[in-house]
Amino acid sequence: MSSTYILGISAFYHDSAACLLRDGEIVAAAQEERFTRKKADASFPANAIDYCLKTAGIQASQLDYVGFYDKPLLKFERILETYLGVVPKGFRSFLMAGPLWVKEKLHMEKQLRKGLGYQGPILYSEHHESHAASAFFPSPFEEAAILTMDGVGEWATTAIGVGRGNDIQLTRELRWPDSLGLLYSAFTYFTGFKVNSGEYKVMGLAPYGEPKYVDVILDKLIDLREDGSFTMNQKYFNYLSGLTMTNGQFQHLFDGPAREPEAKLTQREMDLARSVQVVTEEIMMRMAKTAHRETGSENLVLAGGVALNCVGNGKLLREGPFKRIWIQPAAGDAGGALGVAQLIWHRHLKQPRTVQPGKDSMRGAYLGPEYAPDEIETYLKSIGASYRRMERAELLREVANSIASERVIGWLNGRMEFGPRSLGARSILGDPRSAAMQKQMNLKIKFRESFRPFAPSVLRDRVNDYFDMDCDSPYMLLVAPVKENRRIPMTDSEQQLWGIDKLNVPRSDIPAITHVDYSARVQTVSRDVNPDYYDLIKEFETQTGCAVLVNTSFNVRGEPIVCTPEDAYRCFMRTHIDTLVLGPYVLRKEDQPEWQETGDWRKEFQLD
Ligand SMILES: [Fe+2]
């Protein structure tokens, strides 16, 4: 019997992606931005689809189903009603968005067929159903409560439901314009960061601030109910009618106008960040309690952009009503491509779902392209690079030794990650024991603000020796406290330091990954999921006694994470990365020929 192939697509909003299932199993998944090198590329994911089909060795005509992750007409209806409700105030942004909607959304099928040359059925699922499916179906649970939270899809902004066996059911939703994602984005905008990507920075800034605006947010901005649902007071927001998130009234509540992007950060932004983070955690907690009450489950699965708030997730795990939590690594809209494909397989085709207890079916999120040694070598030869091919054990020893000598490593190994985090396939690695490492890596490699600490990768079997957690966190989506006995208390004079200067004070014996509040965004690494990365950390532990590495995404600020050996070499040569590892090949910066730059790349990524 021939296999059933299902292609899932998410596109035209942000972060386009494609995912391919063969008889229900995930064969490949990738975001379009990695191929086009355009961050959060929202265009039709032609390259990602092409990659998925090639990986399975099939043509588009061999696909049995194509699924799209939301319902464009429903979404258009929401846009239209919103604009009609605020005409003529909203007319300007309607003119901006309208033609795009007509062109891209209403002609979706035509585009899919034209783009794919595919004549079979195209099915649509609702946006939050796609998120919910991506959260439950690949999870390690037979049954679970489902919570999805984001900015907005068609109408829903939050959904609560339950997953059992091979189906999911959503039982409650919060609807536009009341949205936790948009509330967080409003503060992202107001603190001078970019909406849809700067939310992480707000979360990283929060530990420097005091929650002094929490009461104002709860009194004026939102009416929060016991069950976690809330109403946003549209008097202060501008996303219904304008092109910005907040309006002039908003600034009266928060001591002045929005911070200009790139302007110096002040204590006010830190306090704002802390306040919106506290409110977000409270809303997440109340929603989780509602989901728990309604399902009686001990398991919770999460997806939607808000599920990338790993500080909130960590708190849910420690203080919430659930025993176990699993979070879809591609929690944002890219993951919708996976969700809709799995909905077609399980719901539409009524195929059973088998769960291996304790094991999800995401394969560590290593679902993207990989490059064979001869492909890598052909490329390296073509540019005259200086490289050595090494045996595995020797390579791991040398790389671990380099890290211990404070060299920074660019590491490309195996299949690229699906989702926004680097998990040891496209990562920049460093020594977490080095206090100088964090500043050095932020400024000279990432070219970004230095207030964010890096994230640690730790051996799964050693996680509890370093952090107050003892569960899997394979996707770096849980924040946990650094163990008490590893902490270094601040002296009185250090306590007085202002905001970001505090970060330069070592807070633990792994200072490069310890935030000012002693927290860390943890990735646990298991040998059965990624043996090369596990063995590298193990070798580092053998040499140094430390079972942790600094792991940050392999890119510079504003650039998508590298995909190919060529992307990796380019990033290596443009930055202060000292050693590049491409599969079995090791390259030292000092041995490389002079790098010829084409175009103004710093301008391209807005680094100046
Ligand atoms: Fe979404």
Boltz pocket constraint, residues with backbone or C-beta under 6 A from the ligand:
constraints:
  - pocket:
      binder: B
      contacts: [[A, 127], [A, 131], [A, 150], [A, 151], [A, 152], [A, 153], [A, 304], [A, 305], [A, 331], [A, 332], [A, 333]]
      max_distance: 6.0
